[in-house]
Amino acid sequence: MRNLLYALAAVALASRATAQAGAQRLPPAIEASVNRVADSARARGLPTDPLFAKAAEGVLKDADSTRILDAVRGLARDLGVARQSLGICASSAVLTAAASALHAGVTTAQLSQLSKSAGDCRTSNRLVMPFVVLADLVARKVSADVAVSSIESLVSHGAPDAQFADLRTSVERDIASGERPDAAARVRSAAVLKTLEPRPAPRPPASPSPM
């Protein structure tokens, strides 16, 4: 679904402004509590914009303050767990996407497994879309093991974001048509994999010149 790509781009470009505006709309009592959670998260090097956005979402949905704060604290915990699993290389966008995967039911070991397939720190941002689609697949009842395996195979072959978005759309359509979630994920990820060029093997380090 192309709209997924556009939505992610909009969130990435305007996340700070949206979070600040959301914080201004929060009722004073909720805002004070969210600020305390955010201060603790900030001290641990975690992104705080998603926390204010989560609180603003709860207010828009007319959730009571207890549910809003529980959701904010839960997101802060997931962000912390994601940081421990992915390391200091993970950007705010990656951590936020990883937190959504954790919330959906992916384990920390599976996060780490998927992170390793992306390569080194310089390529860690490649995981934003894979984590978003992973969370969506698990939320649609694809088992975490199958979802991780499907996403990992595409990450390791350098699939672009559009391919992950197409995978999400195809699996969603198959499930709506009555296909079993795991079977849909396996078939569709295999089909995408066939369209990808194999990634070149890394070159071995050059031998030192003889003296």
N, CA, C and O of each residue as an XYZ file, in Angstrom:
844
protein
N       0.837     -1.183      0.000
C       0.000      0.000      0.000
C       0.875      1.237      0.000
O       1.638      1.480      0.935
N       0.750      2.028     -1.083
C       1.595      3.206     -1.211
C       1.325      4.220     -0.113
O       2.223      4.954      0.299
N       0.072      4.259      0.366
C      -0.249      5.213      1.416
C       0.578      4.976      2.670
O       0.845      5.908      3.429
N       0.980      3.737      2.887
C       1.806      3.451      4.052
C       3.130      4.175      3.945
O       3.617      4.728      4.932
N       3.720      4.180      2.762
C       4.984      4.888      2.565
C       4.814      6.382      2.792
O       5.645      7.019      3.439
N       3.741      6.931      2.259
C       3.519      8.356      2.419
C       3.286      8.710      3.885
O       3.761      9.740      4.363
N       2.558      7.856      4.592
C       2.289      8.125      6.001
C       3.574      8.103      6.815
O       3.783      8.946      7.688
N       4.438      7.125      6.519
C       5.703      7.048      7.248
C       6.561      8.271      6.975
O       7.187      8.805      7.890
N       6.598      8.718      5.736
C       7.384      9.899      5.410
C       6.852     11.122      6.135
O       7.628     11.931      6.643
N       5.549     11.260      6.185
C       4.967     12.415      6.861
C       5.269     12.401      8.341
O       5.561     13.439      8.935
N       5.196     11.211      8.942
C       5.495     11.100     10.365
C       6.954     11.436     10.636
O       7.270     12.135     11.599
N       7.842     10.933      9.782
C       9.269     11.191      9.992
C       9.599     12.668      9.860
O      10.425     13.189     10.610
N       8.961     13.349      8.911
C       9.279     14.753      8.668
C       8.672     15.669      9.718
O       9.237     16.722     10.015
N       7.528     15.289     10.289
C       6.816     16.210     11.168
C       6.648     15.690     12.579
O       5.824     16.219     13.326
N       7.393     14.678     12.971
C       7.171     14.057     14.275
C       7.365     15.031     15.424
O       6.577     15.041     16.370
N       8.404     15.846     15.351
C       8.661     16.754     16.463
C       7.564     17.807     16.590
O       7.066     18.067     17.685
N       7.192     18.408     15.464
C       6.149     19.431     15.524
C       4.828     18.840     16.002
O       4.111     19.461     16.786
N       4.509     17.633     15.526
C       3.272     16.989     15.941
C       3.279     16.700     17.424
O       2.282     16.934     18.106
N       4.401     16.188     17.941
C       4.487     15.861     19.358
C       4.371     17.104     20.220
O       3.696     17.084     21.250
N       5.015     18.176     19.817
C       4.943     19.402     20.602
C       3.518     19.949     20.626
O       3.019     20.383     21.665
N       2.878     19.919     19.461
C       1.499     20.378     19.422
C       0.599     19.498     20.267
O      -0.307     19.981     20.947
N       0.868     18.168     20.213
C       0.075     17.243     21.016
C       0.241     17.507     22.498
O      -0.729     17.444     23.254
N       1.478     17.806     22.928
C       1.720     18.074     24.333
C       0.957     19.311     24.787
O       0.478     19.347     25.920
N       0.832     20.319     23.942
C       0.123     21.539     24.301
C      -1.364     21.283     24.463
O      -2.029     22.014     25.196
N      -1.904     20.272     23.805
C      -3.338     19.991     23.885
C      -3.678     19.080     25.055
O      -4.856     18.891     25.356
N      -2.695     18.522     25.709
C      -2.971     17.592     26.797
C      -3.548     18.334     27.997
O      -3.135     19.456     28.290
N      -4.502     17.713     28.695
C      -4.964     18.294     29.960
C      -3.788     18.436     30.921
O      -2.892     17.593     30.913
N      -3.768     19.483     31.750
C      -2.601     19.755     32.604
C      -2.133     18.568     33.439
O      -0.931     18.319     33.533
N      -3.062     17.834     34.046
C      -2.666     16.719     34.913
C      -1.983     15.616     34.114
O      -0.986     15.048     34.559
N      -2.519     15.315     32.938
C      -1.923     14.287     32.094
C      -0.573     14.761     31.566
O       0.394     14.001     31.535
N      -0.519     16.026     31.152
C       0.723     16.558     30.622
C       1.846     16.470     31.646
O       2.976     16.121     31.304
N       1.540     16.783     32.890
C       2.567     16.724     33.938
C       3.089     15.303     34.101
O       4.292     15.092     34.252
N       2.181     14.328     34.071
C       2.604     12.934     34.230
C       3.411     12.462     33.025
O       4.410     11.758     33.177
N       2.974     12.854     31.825
C       3.707     12.471     30.620
C       5.087     13.116     30.617
O       6.063     12.493     30.199
N       5.173     14.345     31.076
C       6.474     15.014     31.156
C       7.441     14.249     32.054
O       8.631     14.155     31.752
N       6.934     13.705     33.152
C       7.811     12.933     34.052
C       8.309     11.661     33.371
O       9.481     11.302     33.491
N       7.407     10.979     32.650
C       7.823      9.779     31.915
C       8.834     10.157     30.838
O       9.823      9.455     30.629
N       8.579     11.264     30.160
C       9.479     11.704     29.091
C      10.845     12.100     29.644
O      11.869     11.812     29.024
N      10.870     12.758     30.805
C      12.150     13.140     31.409
C      12.991     11.906     31.720
O      14.203     11.893     31.501
N      12.330     10.868     32.235
C      13.048      9.622     32.537
C      13.555      8.967     31.255
O      14.682      8.473     31.206
N      12.715      8.965     30.216
C      13.120      8.370     28.936
C      14.279      9.146     28.326
O      15.223      8.556     27.802
N      14.203     10.458     28.397
C      15.262     11.297     27.832
C      16.596     11.031     28.530
O      17.644     10.999     27.884
N      16.554     10.844     29.827
C      17.778     10.573     30.584
C      18.422      9.261     30.166
O      19.625      9.068     30.343
N      17.616      8.356     29.608
C      18.144      7.063     29.144
C      18.463      7.082     27.653
O      18.773      6.046     27.065
N      18.385      8.257     27.049
C      18.701      8.368     25.631
C      17.614      7.865     24.713
O      17.895      7.478     23.579
N      16.367      7.861     25.180
C      15.250      7.365     24.371
C      14.497      8.529     23.747
O      14.485      9.624     24.309
N      13.872      8.315     22.605
C      13.072      9.385     21.984
C      11.837      9.677     22.824
O      11.232      8.762     23.384
N      11.465     10.935     22.910
C      10.296     11.323     23.707
C       9.106     11.748     22.851
O       7.971     11.742     23.329
N       9.346     12.112     21.606
C       8.235     12.525     20.739
C       7.126     11.469     20.676
O       5.949     11.820     20.763
N       7.474     10.182     20.528
C       6.407      9.175     20.464
C       5.554      9.124     21.730
O       4.377      8.769     21.668
N       6.133      9.475     22.871
C       5.377      9.435     24.121
C       4.288     10.500     24.137
O       3.151     10.235     24.527
N       4.650     11.718     23.705
C       3.654     12.781     23.641
C       2.607     12.487     22.566
O       1.425     12.780     22.744
N       3.050     11.909     21.455
C       2.105     11.552     20.395
C       1.124     10.483     20.880
O      -0.064     10.529     20.560
N       1.627      9.529     21.647
C       0.761      8.488     22.201
C      -0.270      9.087     23.142
O      -1.441      8.711     23.104
N       0.159     10.018     23.989
C      -0.771     10.665     24.912
C      -1.815     11.475     24.161
O      -2.998     11.428     24.498
N      -1.383     12.223     23.138
C      -2.321     13.020     22.354
C      -3.337     12.119     21.643
O      -4.512     12.466     21.521
N      -2.865     10.958     21.178
C      -3.777     10.004     20.535
C      -4.855      9.556     21.515
O      -6.033      9.472     21.168
N      -4.430      9.268     22.752
C      -5.399      8.848     23.759
C      -6.430      9.920     24.062
O      -7.611      9.622     24.238
N      -5.982     11.178     24.123
C      -6.910     12.279     24.370
C      -7.916     12.393     23.231
O      -9.110     12.578     23.465
N      -7.426     12.280     21.993
C      -8.324     12.372     20.840
C      -9.359     11.250     20.844
O     -10.469     11.421     20.342
N      -8.991     10.107     21.410
C      -9.910      8.967     21.472
C     -10.772      8.984     22.729
O     -11.537      8.053     22.981
N     -10.641     10.061     23.523
C     -11.426     10.219     24.758
C     -11.140      9.115     25.772
O     -12.016      8.747     26.555
N      -9.924      8.591     25.760
C      -9.531      7.608     26.768
C      -9.356      8.304     28.113
O      -9.026      9.488     28.165
N      -9.576      7.567     29.198
C      -9.389      8.190     30.502
C      -7.899      8.311     30.813
O      -7.066      7.678     30.164
N      -7.575      9.127     31.807
C      -6.176      9.440     32.102
C      -5.376      8.208     32.488
O      -4.195      8.109     32.155
N      -5.998      7.268     33.184
C      -5.278      6.060     33.605
C      -4.834      5.257     32.382
O      -3.688      4.813     32.314
N      -5.725      5.072     31.432
C      -5.380      4.323     30.223
C      -4.321      5.051     29.410
O      -3.417      4.428     28.853
N      -4.435      6.359     29.344
C      -3.448      7.131     28.583
C      -2.067      6.970     29.190
O      -1.100      6.704     28.477
N      -1.971      7.128     30.498
C      -0.662      7.035     31.148
C      -0.116      5.615     31.107
O       1.093      5.420     30.980
N      -0.988      4.627     31.212
C      -0.535      3.238     31.078
C       0.055      3.004     29.693
O       1.086      2.344     29.558
N      -0.597      3.544     28.663
C      -0.101      3.379     27.295
C       1.234      4.093     27.106
O       2.132      3.563     26.453
N       1.370      5.286     27.672
C       2.618      6.039     27.555
C       3.745      5.311     28.277
O       4.847      5.184     27.744
N       3.474      4.836     29.479
C       4.507      4.102     30.225
C       4.877      2.805     29.513
O       6.047      2.424     29.477
N       3.879      2.129     28.948
C       4.170      0.908     28.213
C       5.043      1.171     26.999
O       5.953      0.395     26.706
N       4.774      2.258     26.294
C       5.602      2.616     25.143
C       7.017      2.952     25.581
O       7.982      2.575     24.916
N       7.147      3.661     26.703
C       8.488      3.982     27.212
C       9.263      2.713     27.538
O      10.459      2.617     27.262
N       8.569      1.734     28.130
C       9.239      0.449     28.423
C       9.669     -0.237     27.139
O      10.788     -0.743     27.048
N       8.787     -0.258     26.142
C       9.130     -0.918     24.877
C      10.294     -0.209     24.181
O      11.146     -0.864     23.580
N      10.334      1.105     24.257
C      11.456      1.839     23.673
C      12.767      1.479     24.370
O      13.806      1.334     23.727
N      12.700      1.337     25.689
C      13.899      0.945     26.432
C      14.363     -0.451     26.078
O      15.560     -0.694     25.921
N      13.414     -1.372     25.953
C      13.760     -2.746     25.574
C      14.339     -2.778     24.163
O      15.291     -3.507     23.886
N      13.749     -1.978     23.277
C      14.261     -1.916     21.905
C      15.690     -1.391     21.894
O      16.536     -1.899     21.158
N      15.959     -0.379     22.707
C      17.322      0.149     22.790
C      18.298     -0.919     23.254
O      19.387     -1.041     22.693
N      17.931     -1.695     24.265
C      18.802     -2.758     24.771
C      19.037     -3.824     23.707
O      20.130     -4.384     23.619
N      18.028     -4.103     22.907
C      18.151     -5.146     21.885
C      18.941     -4.684     20.671
O      19.689     -5.466     20.083
N      18.782     -3.411     20.287
C      19.346     -2.920     19.032
C      20.623     -2.114     19.215
O      21.363     -1.915     18.252
N      20.898     -1.647     20.429
C      22.136     -0.921     20.681
C      22.040      0.556     20.377
O      20.993      1.059     19.970
N      23.153      1.242     20.583
C      23.162      2.699     20.469
C      23.066      3.178     19.022
O      22.812      4.356     18.774
N      23.266      2.281     18.077
C      23.202      2.682     16.666
C      21.780      3.005     16.221
O      21.578      3.770     15.279
N      20.807      2.426     16.894
C      19.426      2.558     16.431
C      18.944      3.995     16.579
O      19.071      4.593     17.647
N      18.392      4.543     15.507
C      17.859      5.901     15.525
C      16.507      5.924     16.235
O      15.939      4.882     16.561
N      16.002      7.150     16.467
C      14.689      7.287     17.092
C      13.609      6.611     16.255
O      12.712      5.965     16.797
N      13.696      6.758     14.937
C      12.690      6.145     14.059
C      12.731      4.622     14.145
O      11.689      3.967     14.170
N      13.929      4.069     14.189
C      14.067      2.616     14.297
C      13.534      2.127     15.641
O      12.824      1.124     15.703
N      13.877      2.835     16.715
C      13.404      2.431     18.040
C      11.883      2.470     18.121
O      11.261      1.570     18.688
N      11.295      3.502     17.559
C       9.843      3.621     17.595
C       9.185      2.488     16.826
O       8.201      1.908     17.286
N       9.724      2.173     15.658
C       9.177      1.060     14.873
C       9.391     -0.270     15.583
O       8.515     -1.135     15.567
N      10.557     -0.434     16.208
C      10.843     -1.666     16.940
C       9.918     -1.813     18.142
O       9.484     -2.919     18.463
N       9.616     -0.696     18.808
C       8.707     -0.741     19.949
C       7.322     -1.224     19.524
O       6.663     -1.958     20.261
N       6.884     -0.813     18.339
C       5.579     -1.279     17.853
C       5.611     -2.780     17.589
O       4.615     -3.470     17.806
N       6.747     -3.286     17.124
C       6.880     -4.731     16.900
C       6.851     -5.488     18.227
O       6.217     -6.537     18.337
N       7.535     -4.954     19.223
C       7.499     -5.577     20.548
C       6.075     -5.604     21.095
O       5.627     -6.614     21.637
N       5.382     -4.503     20.950
C       4.001     -4.420     21.438
C       3.111     -5.448     20.745
O       2.174     -5.975     21.345
N       3.413     -5.730     19.470
C       2.611     -6.696     18.715
C       2.882     -8.132     19.146
O       2.048     -9.011     18.927
N       4.050     -8.383     19.763
C       4.362     -9.724     20.234
C       5.686    -10.293     19.778
O       5.979    -11.459     20.039
N       6.500     -9.486     19.097
C       7.839     -9.926     18.686
C       8.756     -9.917     19.911
O       8.626     -9.046     20.772
N       9.671    -10.868     19.997
C      10.565    -10.953     21.153
C      11.831    -10.125     20.928
O      12.147     -9.727     19.806
N      12.545     -9.880     22.028
C      13.802     -9.140     21.916
C      14.823     -9.918     21.096
O      15.589     -9.331     20.331
N      14.833    -11.234     21.256
C      15.768    -12.052     20.475
C      15.469    -11.925     18.981
O      16.391    -11.879     18.166
N      14.207    -11.870     18.625
C      13.836    -11.741     17.217
C      14.199    -10.365     16.671
O      14.592    -10.240     15.511
N      14.068     -9.327     17.508
C      14.512     -7.997     17.089
C      16.001     -8.006     16.776
O      16.434     -7.500     15.740
N      16.777     -8.586     17.681
C      18.227     -8.638     17.487
C      18.587     -9.430     16.237
O      19.474     -9.046     15.476
N      17.887    -10.536     16.039
C      18.121    -11.377     14.859
C      17.898    -10.579     13.583
O      18.704    -10.647     12.655
N      16.814     -9.830     13.535
C      16.499     -9.044     12.351
C      17.483     -7.894     12.179
O      17.851     -7.549     11.056
N      17.907     -7.306     13.282
C      18.859     -6.198     13.216
C      20.181     -6.640     12.602
O      20.783     -5.900     11.824
N      20.630     -7.829     12.943
C      21.894     -8.323     12.415
C      21.854     -8.492     10.904
O      22.872     -8.336     10.231
N      20.690     -8.808     10.375
C      20.587     -9.011      8.928
C      20.669     -7.701      8.151
O      20.866     -7.711      6.936
N      20.515     -6.559      8.856
C      20.557     -5.266      8.173
C      21.970     -4.773      7.961
O      22.187     -3.879      7.143
N      22.935     -5.323      8.668
C      24.316     -4.876      8.513
C      24.768     -4.029      9.686
O      24.279     -4.192     10.804
N      25.710     -3.119      9.428
C      26.295     -2.337     10.510
C      25.465     -1.091     10.796
O      24.379     -0.900     10.249
N      26.016     -0.246     11.677
C      25.297      0.945     12.127
C      24.884      1.841     10.977
O      23.817      2.454     11.027
N      25.690      1.929      9.962
C      25.412      2.847      8.869
C      24.150      2.474      8.111
O      23.572      3.317      7.426
N      23.715      1.233      8.221
C      22.522      0.794      7.491
C      21.356      0.497      8.427
O      20.350     -0.063      7.991
N      21.470      0.859      9.706
C      20.424      0.500     10.658
C      19.082      1.154     10.337
O      18.035      0.598     10.667
N      19.096      2.335      9.693
C      17.832      2.997      9.361
C      17.024      2.226      8.334
O      15.838      2.499      8.146
N      17.647      1.272      7.670
C      16.915      0.407      6.745
C      15.843     -0.406      7.459
O      14.983     -0.998      6.807
N      15.880     -0.444      8.781
C      14.969     -1.303      9.522
C      13.638     -0.632      9.867
O      12.749     -1.290     10.408
N      13.482      0.647      9.571
C      12.239      1.317      9.949
C      11.045      0.639      9.279
O      10.131      0.181      9.965
N      11.044      0.573      7.964
C       9.935     -0.053      7.257
C       9.795     -1.540      7.585
O       8.676     -1.994      7.826
N      10.891     -2.324      7.606
C      10.738     -3.732      7.995
C      10.087     -3.921      9.353
O       9.243     -4.804      9.507
N      10.456     -3.112     10.349
C       9.853     -3.247     11.671
C       8.373     -2.854     11.654
O       7.550     -3.490     12.312
N       8.042     -1.803     10.898
C       6.639     -1.392     10.801
C       5.799     -2.509     10.184
O       4.722     -2.828     10.686
N       6.286     -3.095      9.107
C       5.546     -4.169      8.441
C       5.522     -5.426      9.309
O       4.521     -6.141      9.341
N       6.622     -5.694     10.011
C       6.656     -6.836     10.932
C       5.559     -6.715     11.978
O       4.825     -7.670     12.228
N       5.449     -5.543     12.588
C       4.413     -5.329     13.599
C       3.026     -5.545     13.010
O       2.156     -6.130     13.655
N       2.824     -5.078     11.801
C       1.519     -5.213     11.162
C       1.198     -6.674     10.858
O       0.065     -7.114     11.052
N       2.197     -7.432     10.379
C       1.952     -8.846     10.083
C       1.572     -9.620     11.341
O       0.635    -10.418     11.334
N       2.311     -9.373     12.420
C       2.009    -10.092     13.672
C       0.638     -9.685     14.201
O      -0.100    -10.518     14.728
N       0.298     -8.412     14.061
C      -1.027     -7.959     14.488
C      -2.133     -8.629     13.677
O      -3.264     -8.756     14.146
N      -1.801     -9.054     12.462
C      -2.781     -9.741     11.602
C      -2.714    -11.262     11.766
O      -3.193    -12.008     10.912
N      -2.123    -11.702     12.853
C      -2.115    -13.116     13.255
C      -1.098    -13.967     12.515
O      -1.156    -15.194     12.596
N      -0.168    -13.351     11.796
C       0.983    -14.118     11.311
C       1.854    -14.410     12.526
O       2.143    -13.502     13.305
N       2.275    -15.650     12.700
C       3.093    -15.976     13.869
C       4.393    -15.184     13.819
O       4.912    -14.892     12.742
N       4.912    -14.841     14.994
C       6.116    -14.020     15.056
C       7.282    -14.694     14.337
O       8.052    -14.024     13.650
N       7.419    -16.007     14.486
C       8.524    -16.717     13.839
C       8.446    -16.602     12.317
O       9.449    -16.330     11.656
N       7.264    -16.809     11.772
C       7.100    -16.736     10.323
C       7.269    -15.302      9.836
O       7.897    -15.068      8.803
N       6.715    -14.346     10.568
C       6.830    -12.945     10.170
C       8.284    -12.496     10.168
O       8.731    -11.834      9.231
N       9.024    -12.856     11.219
C      10.431    -12.473     11.306
C      11.233    -13.118     10.182
O      12.056    -12.461      9.544
N      10.992    -14.404      9.941
C      11.708    -15.103      8.868
C      11.431    -14.465      7.515
O      12.340    -14.299      6.702
N      10.162    -14.107      7.275
C       9.788    -13.495      5.992
C      10.464    -12.144      5.822
O      11.009    -11.848      4.759
N      10.430    -11.322      6.870
C      11.030     -9.991      6.799
C      12.550    -10.093      6.707
O      13.182     -9.363      5.943
N      13.127    -10.990      7.480
C      14.587    -11.124      7.492
C      15.126    -11.507      6.120
O      16.168    -11.004      5.699
N      14.422    -12.393      5.423
C      14.903    -12.814      4.105
C      14.954    -11.632      3.139
O      15.850    -11.557      2.299
N      14.002    -10.713      3.254
C      13.986     -9.544      2.376
C      15.042     -8.523      2.796
O      15.689     -7.912      1.945
N      15.217     -8.339      4.099
C      16.238     -7.398      4.584
C      17.624     -7.851      4.144
O      18.430     -7.048      3.673
N      17.894     -9.139      4.301
C      19.222     -9.645      3.979
C      19.522     -9.562      2.486
O      20.686     -9.597      2.085
N      18.485     -9.452      1.663
C      18.681     -9.318      0.220
C      18.535     -7.872     -0.250
O      18.474     -7.604     -1.450
N      18.478     -6.941      0.706
C      18.456     -5.532      0.342
C      17.172     -5.044     -0.287
O      17.206     -4.142     -1.125
N      16.034     -5.614      0.094
C      14.761     -5.186     -0.481
C      14.484     -3.719     -0.145
O      14.713     -3.293      0.987
N      13.994     -2.945     -1.113
C      13.645     -1.547     -0.842
C      12.335     -1.456     -0.051
O      11.587     -2.428      0.052
N      12.076     -0.265      0.505
C      10.879     -0.079      1.323
C       9.604     -0.426      0.576
O       8.675     -0.992      1.154
N       9.556     -0.087     -0.712
C       8.348     -0.356     -1.492
C       7.999     -1.843     -1.509
O       6.823     -2.205     -1.540
N       9.013     -2.702     -1.489
C       8.760     -4.140     -1.497
C       8.121     -4.594     -0.187
O       7.256     -5.470     -0.181
N       8.552     -3.990      0.926
C       7.941     -4.336      2.214
C       6.492     -3.861      2.262
O       5.620     -4.563      2.774
N       6.239     -2.674      1.733
C       4.870     -2.167      1.685
C       3.994     -3.070      0.816
O       2.845     -3.344      1.164
N       4.530     -3.525     -0.302
C       3.781     -4.428     -1.176
C       3.512     -5.769     -0.487
O       2.441     -6.354     -0.640
N       4.503     -6.243      0.274
C       4.313     -7.495      1.019
C       3.161     -7.346      2.003
O       2.294     -8.216      2.095
N       3.158     -6.252      2.727
C       2.093     -6.003      3.707
C       0.731     -6.007      3.023
O      -0.206     -6.643      3.506
N       0.618     -5.303      1.907
C      -0.656     -5.205      1.201
C      -1.115     -6.570      0.687
O      -2.290     -6.922      0.793
N      -0.169     -7.334      0.128
C      -0.515     -8.644     -0.428
C      -0.973     -9.614      0.654
O      -1.954    -10.338      0.479
N      -0.255     -9.621      1.770
C      -0.632    -10.527      2.860
C      -1.989    -10.131      3.427
O      -2.831    -10.987      3.700
N      -2.194     -8.845      3.601
C      -3.489     -8.365      4.099
C      -4.623     -8.814      3.181
O      -5.668     -9.270      3.645
N      -4.407     -8.681      1.887
C      -5.440     -9.072      0.919
C      -5.685    -10.578      0.968
O      -6.834    -11.018      0.911
N      -4.615    -11.375      1.073
C      -4.775    -12.832      1.116
C      -5.520    -13.276      2.374
O      -6.371    -14.164      2.321
N      -5.196    -12.658      3.490
C      -5.875    -13.017      4.740
C      -7.361    -12.682      4.647
O      -8.210    -13.465      5.074
N      -7.668    -11.511      4.085
C      -9.069    -11.117      3.925
C      -9.824    -12.076      3.010
O     -11.042    -12.220      3.119
N      -9.085    -12.738      2.099
C      -9.704    -13.688      1.169
C      -9.833    -15.085      1.769
O     -10.366    -15.991      1.128
N      -9.349    -15.262      2.993
C      -9.497    -16.544      3.664
C      -8.234    -17.364      3.787
O      -8.270    -18.460      4.346
N      -7.103    -16.864      3.276
C      -5.839    -17.592      3.374
C      -5.341    -17.567      4.812
O      -5.543    -16.583      5.524
N      -4.696    -18.639      5.241
C      -4.113    -18.655      6.578
C      -2.969    -17.644      6.649
O      -2.173    -17.546      5.714
N      -2.879    -16.896      7.740
C      -1.870    -15.833      7.834
C      -0.439    -16.303      7.586
O       0.297    -15.661      6.836
N      -0.034    -17.414      8.204
C       1.344    -17.886      8.018
C       1.593    -18.290      6.566
O       2.647    -17.988      6.007
N       0.639    -18.960      5.969
C       0.803    -19.382      4.579
C       0.888    -18.168      3.659
O       1.691    -18.148      2.727
N       0.074    -17.172      3.916
C       0.100    -15.965      3.094
C       1.451    -15.269      3.189
O       2.002    -14.827      2.181
N       1.984    -15.172      4.407
C       3.278    -14.507      4.589
C       4.396    -15.273      3.901
O       5.266    -14.668      3.274
N       4.383    -16.593      4.010
C       5.438    -17.395      3.378
C       5.397    -17.256      1.849
O       6.423    -17.025      1.209
N       4.213    -17.397      1.286
C       4.083    -17.364     -0.169
C       4.449    -15.996     -0.715
O       5.190    -15.892     -1.692
N       3.942    -14.957     -0.097
C       4.177    -13.607     -0.610
C       5.626    -13.165     -0.437
O       6.177    -12.511     -1.322
N       6.247    -13.507      0.679
C       7.650    -13.119      0.864
C       8.545    -13.876     -0.108
O       9.523    -13.321     -0.609
N       8.221    -15.143     -0.380
C       8.996    -15.906     -1.354
C       8.863    -15.300     -2.742
O       9.828    -15.271     -3.506
N       7.669    -14.816     -3.069
C       7.459    -14.202     -4.386
C       8.270    -12.916     -4.518
O       8.865    -12.657     -5.565
N       8.293    -12.109     -3.452
C       9.093    -10.881     -3.487
C      10.573    -11.221     -3.597
O      11.315    -10.568     -4.331
N      10.993    -12.234     -2.874
C      12.404    -12.617     -2.851
C      12.894    -12.992     -4.256
O      14.041    -12.716     -4.606
N      12.046    -13.608     -5.041
C      12.435    -14.013     -6.397
C      12.709    -12.819     -7.300
O      13.423    -12.943     -8.296
N      12.156    -11.678     -6.965
C      12.334    -10.498     -7.810
C      13.591     -9.711     -7.462
O      13.946     -8.770     -8.172
N      14.266    -10.084     -6.382
C      15.411     -9.309     -5.908
C      16.716     -9.854     -6.456
O      16.902    -11.065     -6.580
N      17.598     -8.953     -6.776
C      18.936     -9.350     -7.174
C      19.715     -9.793     -5.939
O      19.594     -9.165     -4.887
N      20.515    -10.863     -6.040
C      21.326    -11.261     -4.880
C      22.322    -10.170     -4.521
O      22.908     -9.538     -5.400
N      22.508     -9.954     -3.222
C      23.460     -8.938     -2.778
C      24.874     -9.445     -2.999
O      25.147    -10.617     -2.739
N      25.783     -8.597     -3.472
C      27.166     -9.045     -3.687
C      27.827     -9.413     -2.374
O      27.604     -8.778     -1.343
N      28.645    -10.452     -2.434
C      29.376    -10.865     -1.230
C      30.404     -9.792     -0.865
O      31.009     -9.191     -1.754
N      30.606     -9.547      0.425
C      31.598     -8.532      0.821
C      32.996     -8.942      0.401
O      33.357    -10.117      0.456
N      33.778     -7.957     -0.022
C      35.149     -8.244     -0.428
C      36.019     -8.521      0.789
O      35.889     -7.853      1.815
N      36.904     -9.503      0.675
C      37.825     -9.759      1.799
C      38.799     -8.604      1.947
O      39.119     -7.934      0.966
N      39.274     -8.364      3.160
C      40.241     -7.264      3.338
C      41.503     -7.504      2.531
O      41.963     -8.636      2.384
N      42.053     -6.417      2.011
C      43.277     -6.529      1.207
C      44.453     -6.962      2.068
O      44.614     -6.531      3.210
N      45.271     -7.832      1.480
C      46.479     -8.284      2.197
C      47.508     -7.165      2.217
O      47.650     -6.429      1.241
N      48.221     -7.038      3.320
C      49.252     -5.983      3.383
C      50.362     -6.239      2.363
O      50.758     -7.378      2.119
N      50.840     -5.163      1.788
C      51.926     -5.285      0.801
C      53.195     -5.759      1.490
O      53.512     -5.320      2.596
N      53.932     -6.672      0.824
C      55.197     -7.129      1.425
C      56.200     -5.990      1.513
O      56.262     -5.134      0.631
N      56.956     -5.987      2.548
C      57.986     -4.959      2.748
C      59.173     -5.235      1.820
O      60.151     -4.487      1.828
